Amino acid sequence: MIKHIVMWKLKDFAEGADRAANAVKMKQKLDACAKLSPGTLKFEVALAQPGLEATYDVILYAEFANKEALAEYAAHPTHKAIIPFIGAVRDERQCMDYDI
């Protein structure tokens, strides 16, 4: 199984919206990618929450059956279509994939 974790810090203002609005829009776009690969076992997108520690604004935690399922997700047109928006609103990105 492959675990896929990505975290983003967003710009204060981008694409005509503030950080909070872009975080909500980004979550909606990522949530639409939850079932792109039949090998997706788990797919969670969360936003930083007031009162809880967070050094990033948006996080994606996903589990895929294998590398092929992760590759299928990454190559899917729906996933590829959101990349320009995320690139425009993000300030920083951290990612780690690992096999367990």
C-alpha positions as semicolon CSV with decimal commas, in nm:
position;residue;x (nm);y (nm);z (nm)
1;M;0,000;0,000;0,000
2;I;0,120;0,351;-0,085
3;K;0,049;0,640;0,149
4;H;0,040;0,981;-0,021
5;I;0,055;1,293;0,196
6;V;0,066;1,645;0,055
7;M;0,052;1,974;0,247
8;W;0,018;2,324;0,106
9;K;0,067;2,673;0,244
10;L;-0,141;2,916;0,044
11;K;-0,067;3,271;-0,064
12;D;-0,247;3,546;0,126
13;F;-0,419;3,650;-0,197
14;A;-0,426;3,481;-0,539
15;E;-0,666;3,420;-0,826
16;G;-0,887;3,707;-0,706
17;A;-0,951;3,556;-0,362
18;D;-0,802;3,547;-0,015
19;R;-0,632;3,249;0,148
20;A;-0,947;3,120;0,323
21;A;-1,159;3,128;0,007
22;N;-0,888;2,960;-0,196
23;A;-0,848;2,690;0,068
24;V;-1,220;2,608;0,047
25;K;-1,209;2,606;-0,333
26;M;-0,897;2,387;-0,331
27;K;-1,063;2,139;-0,095
28;Q;-1,366;2,116;-0,325
29;K;-1,143;2,050;-0,625
30;L;-0,938;1,788;-0,440
31;D;-1,249;1,618;-0,299
32;A;-1,367;1,571;-0,659
33;C;-1,056;1,355;-0,715
34;A;-1,138;1,104;-0,440
35;K;-1,258;0,826;-0,672
36;L;-1,036;0,873;-0,978
37;S;-0,859;0,541;-0,932
38;P;-1,029;0,215;-0,833
39;G;-0,715;0,150;-0,626
40;T;-0,786;0,446;-0,396
41;L;-0,836;0,306;-0,047
42;K;-0,864;0,630;0,151
43;F;-0,880;0,995;0,050
44;E;-0,909;1,281;0,298
45;V;-0,870;1,653;0,241
46;A;-0,867;1,884;0,543
47;L;-0,823;2,254;0,608
48;A;-0,642;2,412;0,901
49;Q;-0,890;2,455;1,184
50;P;-0,900;2,738;1,437
51;G;-0,788;2,623;1,781
52;L;-0,583;2,332;1,647
53;E;-0,216;2,347;1,559
54;A;-0,142;2,381;1,189
55;T;0,159;2,506;0,999
56;Y;-0,003;2,442;0,660
57;D;-0,342;2,544;0,521
58;V;-0,452;2,233;0,328
59;I;-0,358;1,867;0,363
60;L;-0,430;1,563;0,151
61;Y;-0,395;1,217;0,303
62;A;-0,455;0,929;0,066
63;E;-0,388;0,558;0,056
64;F;-0,355;0,367;-0,270
65;A;-0,342;-0,008;-0,321
66;N;-0,010;0,018;-0,508
67;K;0,215;0,247;-0,716
68;E;0,003;0,187;-1,023
69;A;-0,311;0,315;-0,848
70;L;-0,126;0,630;-0,739
71;A;0,002;0,679;-1,094
72;E;-0,349;0,634;-1,232
73;Y;-0,479;0,900;-0,992
74;A;-0,195;1,139;-1,079
75;A;-0,243;1,097;-1,455
76;H;-0,623;1,129;-1,452
77;P;-0,753;1,434;-1,646
78;T;-0,961;1,553;-1,350
79;H;-0,650;1,559;-1,132
80;K;-0,440;1,724;-1,401
81;A;-0,708;1,992;-1,447
82;I;-0,673;2,120;-1,090
83;I;-0,294;2,149;-1,096
84;P;-0,286;2,501;-1,251
85;F;-0,520;2,638;-0,983
86;I;-0,320;2,480;-0,702
87;G;0,003;2,609;-0,852
88;A;-0,139;2,961;-0,869
89;V;-0,263;2,974;-0,508
90;R;0,010;2,783;-0,326
91;D;0,311;2,939;-0,163
92;E;0,471;2,614;-0,045
93;R;0,414;2,241;-0,098
94;Q;0,543;1,938;0,088
95;C;0,483;1,582;-0,028
96;M;0,578;1,235;0,081
97;D;0,481;0,900;-0,066
98;Y;0,579;0,582;0,109
99;D;0,515;0,212;0,073
100;I;0,404;0,007;0,372
